[in-house]
Amino acid sequence: MKFLQLIILFLSAGVLNAQVIGVRFDVGNDIPKTGVDVLSRLYKKYKQGPCKAYTFSQKNTHYRNDSVIGQSEWHEAIEFPDKFRINFGDSAQGNFVVFKNDSSYNYRNFQFKKSSYNSNTLLLLLGGMYYRDFNEVIVRLEKEHYSTRIVSTQKWRKEEVEVIGALSGDTLSNQIWVSKKQNRVVRIIEKWDESRTMDMTFDAYQKHCKGYVETKVTFKSNGKVEQVEEYYNIKTVTAFPDEVFNPKSK
């Protein structure tokens, strides 16, 4: 998942070899033996439950060395399982990025600039997985170096969480934290490269359709706050015009 990194670079510039092991669908209330068990429970609960398509806006507070350095506002569109668009600032300016399938496409002033590989694990875990085949979800996570066979139970923010991909004390491996009480992903840690690890916490949410949607997310890079996002004006839509995710340069 490099989409936030891609966005940060965009702003600063002015703009399968995996094995599926232990897949189970009969978890019930059993203690999970693997991370796959936890994911299976979530999948059964929310399959095709989150709103498939919606729009929202977000207010961002940007940090450097834990100090506020600026704010911004973005406007976004999601269509699960794999379409996501972010308009940076005023949509009329034409500065945006589109994530589609396993790629991202960057535009400035409505002109296409570049594309790159981007599996967007965040979009997968926060809703896209519920519109895919379960085995495909596991393969995608393993490909992005999440060890779905590993699971541990830990305490975090005074509640019990199930951590997929890491044992207690490991904050460097790619991992997914799931609240047992709320049955939702509350934290994702992902190593972007040898020198940078991003820690994402999902601090607030609201019920939406037969699932939920986050309303506040904090991003920490190597332990320091980099960005806090607050989402509002969340609206379900029936379908998007084709050009939302298939833009043409003017």
Backbone hydrogen bonds in HBPLUS format (Angstrom, degrees):
<---DONOR---> <-ACCEPTOR-->    atom                        ^
c    i                          cat <-CA-CA->   ^        H-A-AA   ^      H-
h    n   atom  resd res      DA  || num        DHA   H-A  angle D-A-AA Bond
n    s   type  num  typ     dist DA aas  dist angle  dist       angle   num
A0006-LEU N   A0002-LYS O   2.81 MM   4  6.00 156.1  1.86 154.5 161.9     1
A0007-ILE N   A0003-PHE O   2.96 MM   4  6.17 151.5  2.04 141.2 148.6     2
A0008-ILE N   A0004-LEU O   2.86 MM   4  6.16 158.9  1.91 154.2 159.3     3
A0009-LEU N   A0005-GLN O   2.96 MM   4  6.22 161.0  2.00 150.3 155.3     4
A0010-PHE N   A0006-LEU O   2.86 MM   4  6.04 151.2  1.94 143.6 152.5     5
A0011-LEU N   A0007-ILE O   2.86 MM   4  6.16 157.0  1.91 152.9 157.9     6
A0012-SER N   A0008-ILE O   2.93 MM   4  6.15 162.0  1.97 150.3 155.2     7
A0013-ALA N   A0009-LEU O   2.99 MM   4  6.10 136.9  2.18 142.0 152.6     8
A0015-VAL N   A0010-PHE O   2.23 MM   5  3.65  98.5  1.85 170.1 162.3     9
A0014-GLY N   A0011-LEU O   2.98 MM   3  4.87 148.8  2.08  97.9 107.5    10
A0030-ASP N   A0027-VAL O   3.05 MM   3  5.69 160.0  2.09 143.3 144.4    11
A0037-ASP N   A0034-THR O   3.10 MM   3  5.40 132.8  2.34 101.4 112.5    12
A0035-GLY N   A0148-THR O   2.83 MM 113  4.67 115.8  2.24 131.5 147.7    13
A0039-LEU N   A0035-GLY O   3.03 MM   4  6.35 166.5  2.05 156.0 159.2    14
A0036-VAL N   A0148-THR O   2.98 MM 112  5.54 118.5  2.37 158.6 153.7    15
A0040-SER N   A0036-VAL O   2.80 MM   4  5.93 150.5  1.88 146.5 155.2    16
A0041-ARG N   A0037-ASP O   3.05 MM   4  6.32 150.5  2.14 142.9 149.6    17
A0042-LEU N   A0038-VAL O   3.11 MM   4  6.48 161.2  2.15 152.9 157.1    18
A0043-TYR N   A0039-LEU O   2.84 MM   4  6.01 158.0  1.89 147.8 154.8    19
A0044-LYS N   A0040-SER O   2.94 MM   4  6.14 159.3  1.99 150.3 154.5    20
A0045-LYS N   A0041-ARG O   3.12 MM   4  6.29 151.0  2.21 142.9 150.7    21
A0046-TYR N   A0042-LEU O   2.92 MM   4  6.07 159.5  1.96 157.3 161.9    22
A0047-LYS N   A0043-TYR O   2.88 MM   4  5.26 126.0  2.17 145.5 150.3    23
A0049-GLY N   A0046-TYR O   2.65 MM   3  4.78 151.5  1.73 145.7 136.9    24
A0048-GLN N   A0130-TYR O   2.96 MM  82  5.25 147.6  2.07 123.6 134.0    25
A0210-LYS N   A0049-GLY O   3.02 MM 161  4.39 147.9  2.12 140.4 130.3    26
A0080-PHE N   A0052-LYS O   2.82 MM  28  5.24 152.6  1.90 156.0 161.5    27
A0237-VAL N   A0053-ALA O   3.06 MM 184  5.62 171.3  2.07 130.9 132.3    28
A0054-TYR N   A0078-ILE O   3.05 MM  24  5.58 152.5  2.12 147.4 155.2    29
A0078-ILE N   A0054-TYR O   2.95 MM  24  5.58 164.7  1.98 168.3 173.1    30
A0055-THR N   A0235-LYS O   2.82 MM 180  5.29 155.6  1.88 150.2 156.5    31
A0235-LYS N   A0055-THR O   2.87 MM 180  5.29 162.9  1.90 149.3 154.6    32
A0056-PHE N   A0076-GLU O   3.10 MM  20  5.45 154.1  2.17 139.2 142.3    33
A0076-GLU N   A0056-PHE O   2.82 MM  20  5.45 176.6  1.82 178.2 177.2    34
A0057-SER N   A0232-TYR O   2.97 MM 175  5.45 178.8  1.97 162.1 162.4    35
A0232-TYR N   A0057-SER O   2.85 MM 175  5.45 160.3  1.89 151.3 154.7    36
A0058-GLN N   A0074-TRP O   2.96 MM  16  5.39 157.5  2.01 150.6 150.6    37
A0074-TRP N   A0058-GLN O   3.01 MM  16  5.39 156.9  2.07 150.1 157.1    38
A0059-LYS N   A0230-GLU O   2.86 MM 171  5.24 155.1  1.92 150.7 153.5    39
A0230-GLU N   A0059-LYS O   2.96 MM 171  5.24 154.3  2.02 145.5 153.9    40
A0060-ASN N   A0072-SER O   2.82 MM  12  5.13 177.4  1.82 153.8 153.9    41
A0072-SER N   A0060-ASN O   3.08 MM  12  5.13 150.0  2.18 132.9 138.1    42
A0061-THR N   A0228-VAL O   2.93 MM 167  5.23 154.9  2.00 148.3 156.4    43
A0228-VAL N   A0061-THR O   2.99 MM 167  5.23 153.9  2.06 144.5 152.9    44
A0062-HIS N   A0070-GLY O   2.79 MM   8  5.20 171.2  1.79 151.5 153.8    45
A0069-ILE N   A0062-HIS O   2.81 MM   7  5.70 168.3  1.83 145.1 148.1    46
A0063-TYR N   A0226-GLU O   2.97 MM 163  4.74 165.7  1.99 131.1 128.6    47
A0064-ARG N   A0067-SER O   2.83 MM   3  5.32 151.1  1.91 147.2 155.5    48
A0067-SER N   A0064-ARG O   3.01 MM   3  5.32 158.6  2.06 110.6 117.5    49
A0089-GLY N   A0073-GLU O   2.97 MM  16  5.39 136.4  2.17 144.3 157.4    50
A0075-HIS N   A0087-ASN O   3.01 MM  12  5.11 157.0  2.07 141.9 149.3    51
A0087-ASN N   A0075-HIS O   2.77 MM  12  5.11 169.4  1.78 156.5 159.8    52
A0077-ALA N   A0085-ARG O   2.98 MM   8  5.18 151.4  2.07 142.4 148.5    53
A0085-ARG N   A0077-ALA O   2.86 MM   8  5.18 157.5  1.92 152.6 157.5    54
A0079-GLU N   A0083-LYS O   2.90 MM   4  5.00 165.7  1.92 141.2 140.7    55
A0083-LYS N   A0079-GLU O   3.02 MM   4  5.00 146.4  2.13 145.9 151.7    56
A0101-ASN N   A0082-ASP O   3.24 MM  19  5.31 132.7  2.47 132.5 143.8    57
A0084-PHE N   A0099-PHE O   2.94 MM  15  4.99 152.0  2.02 148.3 149.1    58
A0099-PHE N   A0084-PHE O   2.66 MM  15  4.99 174.2  1.66 163.8 165.8    59
A0086-ILE N   A0097-VAL O   2.99 MM  11  5.48 162.4  2.02 158.9 164.7    60
A0097-VAL N   A0086-ILE O   3.05 MM  11  5.48 149.6  2.14 144.7 154.0    61
A0088-PHE N   A0095-ASN O   2.86 MM   7  5.64 163.4  1.89 160.2 165.7    62
A0093-GLN N   A0090-ASP O   2.97 MM   3  5.68 164.7  1.99 121.6 126.6    63
A0094-GLY N   A0091-SER O   3.21 MM   3  5.70 157.1  2.27 111.5 117.6    64
A0110-PHE N   A0094-GLY O   2.86 MM  16  4.42 169.7  1.87 125.5 122.0    65
A0096-PHE N   A0107-TYR O   3.15 MM  11  5.35 146.7  2.27 127.0 136.8    66
A0107-TYR N   A0096-PHE O   2.88 MM  11  5.35 157.2  1.93 177.8 171.6    67
A0098-VAL N   A0105-TYR O   2.91 MM   7  5.13 158.0  1.96 142.5 149.5    68
A0105-TYR N   A0098-VAL O   2.77 MM   7  5.13 146.1  1.88 144.3 155.8    69
A0100-LYS N   A0103-SER O   2.91 MM   3  5.54 164.2  1.94 156.6 161.9    70
A0103-SER N   A0100-LYS O   2.98 MM   3  5.54 156.4  2.04 132.2 139.9    71
A0118-ASN N   A0102-ASP O   2.79 MM  16  5.05 173.9  1.79 120.9 122.5    72
A0104-SER N   A0116-SER O   2.88 MM  12  5.48 150.9  1.96 154.3 163.1    73
A0116-SER N   A0104-SER O   3.04 MM  12  5.48 144.8  2.17 143.8 151.9    74
A0106-ASN N   A0114-LYS O   2.87 MM   8  5.48 171.8  1.88 168.5 171.2    75
A0113-LYS N   A0106-ASN O   2.79 MM   7  5.53 169.1  1.80 160.0 156.4    76
A0108-ARG N   A0111-GLN O   2.95 MM   3  5.25 158.2  2.00 145.0 146.5    77
A0111-GLN N   A0108-ARG O   2.86 MM   3  5.25 162.6  1.89 116.7 121.3    78
A0124-LEU N   A0120-ASN O   3.24 MM   4  6.60 153.8  2.31 145.5 153.2    79
A0125-LEU N   A0121-THR O   2.91 MM   4  6.18 164.5  1.93 159.3 161.1    80
A0126-LEU N   A0122-LEU O   3.02 MM   4  6.08 146.1  2.14 149.0 157.8    81
A0128-GLY N   A0123-LEU O   2.94 MM   5  5.80 163.8  1.97 156.2 151.3    82
A0129-MET N   A0124-LEU O   2.76 MM   5  4.99 150.6  1.85 146.0 138.3    83
A0130-TYR N   A0127-GLY O   3.15 MM   3  5.77 150.1  2.24 115.7 123.2    84
A0131-TYR N   A0128-GLY O   3.05 MM   3  5.56 164.4  2.07 118.5 122.1    85
A0132-ARG N   A0129-MET O   3.34 MM   3  5.26 158.2  2.39 108.5 106.5    86
A0136-GLU N   A0133-ASP O   3.07 MM   3  5.29 121.2  2.43 102.0 116.6    87
A0137-VAL N   A0133-ASP O   3.14 MM   4  6.53 146.5  2.26 148.6 158.4    88
A0137-VAL N   A0134-PHE O   3.01 MM   3  5.08 120.1  2.38  97.3 112.5    89
A0138-ILE N   A0134-PHE O   3.19 MM   4  6.62 156.4  2.25 154.5 159.2    90
A0139-VAL N   A0135-ASN O   3.05 MM   4  6.33 162.6  2.09 149.6 154.3    91
A0140-ARG N   A0136-GLU O   2.93 MM   4  6.12 160.1  1.97 150.6 155.5    92
A0141-LEU N   A0137-VAL O   3.02 MM   4  6.30 158.6  2.07 150.7 156.3    93
A0142-GLU N   A0138-ILE O   2.93 MM   4  6.14 165.5  1.95 155.6 159.6    94
A0143-LYS N   A0139-VAL O   2.94 MM   4  6.09 152.6  2.02 145.7 153.5    95
A0144-GLU N   A0140-ARG O   3.18 MM   4  6.45 137.1  2.38 137.8 148.1    96
A0144-GLU N   A0141-LEU O   3.08 MM   3  5.14 129.0  2.35  95.9 109.4    97
A0146-TYR N   A0141-LEU O   2.99 MM   5  5.35 153.8  2.06 139.2 142.0    98
A0145-HIS N   A0142-GLU O   2.96 MM   3  4.97 153.8  2.03 111.0 111.2    99
A0148-THR N   A0146-TYR O   3.03 MM   2  5.78 114.9  2.47 113.3  96.7   100
A0150-ILE N   A0147-SER O   3.12 MM   3  5.81 157.2  2.18 118.6 124.5   101
A0165-GLY N   A0150-ILE O   2.96 MM  15  4.86 165.0  1.98 122.8 127.7   102
A0152-SER N   A0163-VAL O   2.98 MM  11  5.15 142.7  2.12 132.4 144.0   103
A0163-VAL N   A0152-SER O   2.70 MM  11  5.15 173.5  1.70 163.4 165.4   104
A0154-GLN N   A0161-VAL O   2.89 MM   7  5.39 163.5  1.92 154.7 160.3   105
A0161-VAL N   A0154-GLN O   2.80 MM   7  5.39 167.4  1.82 158.3 161.3   106
A0156-TRP N   A0159-GLU O   2.83 MM   3  5.43 163.0  1.86 157.0 162.3   107
A0159-GLU N   A0156-TRP O   3.07 MM   3  5.43 149.4  2.16 108.6 117.5   108
A0180-LYS N   A0160-GLU O   3.27 MM  20  6.15 174.9  2.28 151.5 152.6   109
A0162-GLU N   A0178-VAL O   2.86 MM  16  5.15 160.2  1.90 148.0 152.1   110
A0178-VAL N   A0162-GLU O   2.89 MM  16  5.15 157.8  1.94 142.5 150.1   111
A0164-ILE N   A0176-ILE O   2.77 MM  12  5.02 168.0  1.79 155.6 154.3   112
A0176-ILE N   A0164-ILE O   2.94 MM  12  5.02 152.6  2.02 138.6 147.6   113
A0170-ASP N   A0167-LEU O   3.08 MM   3  5.71 162.9  2.11 141.3 143.7   114
A0175-GLN N   A0189-ILE O   2.89 MM  14  5.27 156.9  1.94 148.0 153.7   115
A0189-ILE N   A0175-GLN O   2.99 MM  14  5.27 164.1  2.02 147.2 152.1   116
A0177-TRP N   A0187-ARG O   2.77 MM  10  4.88 174.7  1.77 155.8 154.2   117
A0186-VAL N   A0177-TRP O   2.83 MM   9  5.70 160.5  1.87 148.2 155.0   118
A0179-SER N   A0184-ARG O   2.93 MM   5  5.58 157.5  1.99 167.3 161.0   119
A0183-ASN N   A0179-SER O   2.79 MM   4  5.28 132.9  2.01 132.1 143.4   120
A0202-PHE N   A0186-VAL O   2.96 MM  16  4.93 169.3  1.97 128.2 131.0   121
A0188-ILE N   A0200-MET O   2.82 MM  12  5.13 155.8  1.88 148.0 155.8   122
A0200-MET N   A0188-ILE O   2.77 MM  12  5.13 176.7  1.77 165.3 164.8   123
A0190-GLU N   A0198-MET O   2.91 MM   8  5.39 163.8  1.94 155.7 160.8   124
A0198-MET N   A0190-GLU O   2.88 MM   8  5.39 166.1  1.89 158.9 154.2   125
A0192-TRP N   A0196-ARG O   2.88 MM   4  5.62 142.2  2.03 145.4 157.6   126
A0193-ASP N   A0196-ARG O   3.41 MM   3  5.41 163.2  2.44 141.3 143.2   127
A0196-ARG N   A0193-ASP O   3.38 MM   3  5.41 158.6  2.43 103.8 109.7   128
A0222-ASN N   A0197-THR O   2.89 MM  25  5.31 172.5  1.90 161.6 162.6   129
A0199-ASP N   A0220-LYS O   2.74 MM  21  4.96 165.3  1.76 151.7 157.0   130
A0220-LYS N   A0199-ASP O   2.83 MM  21  4.96 155.2  1.89 140.4 148.7   131
A0201-THR N   A0218-THR O   2.96 MM  17  5.29 161.1  2.00 150.6 156.5   132
A0218-THR N   A0201-THR O   2.94 MM  17  5.29 160.7  1.98 151.2 157.6   133
A0203-ASP N   A0216-LYS O   2.88 MM  13  5.36 122.2  2.22 135.5 149.5   134
A0215-THR N   A0204-ALA O   2.82 MM  11  5.27 170.1  1.83 124.5 125.1   135
A0206-GLN N   A0213-VAL O   2.92 MM   7  5.60 154.3  1.98 153.9 161.4   136
A0213-VAL N   A0206-GLN O   2.89 MM   7  5.60 154.5  1.96 159.1 167.5   137
A0208-HIS N   A0211-GLY O   3.08 MM   3  5.33 170.5  2.09 113.4 116.0   138
A0211-GLY N   A0208-HIS O   2.87 MM   3  5.33 156.7  1.92 133.5 140.9   139
A0231-TYR N   A0215-THR O   2.88 MM  16  4.62 154.9  1.94 118.4 126.9   140
A0217-VAL N   A0229-GLU O   2.89 MM  12  5.16 155.6  1.95 145.4 153.1   141
A0229-GLU N   A0217-VAL O   2.79 MM  12  5.16 169.1  1.80 159.9 163.3   142
A0219-PHE N   A0227-GLN O   2.79 MM   8  5.19 165.9  1.81 168.6 171.2   143
A0226-GLU N   A0219-PHE O   2.78 MM   7  5.65 175.0  1.78 159.0 157.3   144
A0227-GLN N   A0219-PHE O   3.31 MM   8  5.19 162.3  2.35 136.9 138.9   145
A0221-SER N   A0224-LYS O   2.78 MM   3  5.30 145.1  1.90 161.3 150.5   146
A0224-LYS N   A0221-SER O   3.06 MM   3  5.30 169.9  2.07 115.4 117.8   147
A0244-VAL N   A0241-PRO O   3.10 MM   3  5.83 163.2  2.13 122.7 127.6   148
A0246-ASN N   A0242-ASP O   3.12 MM   4  6.00 122.6  2.47 138.0 152.6   149
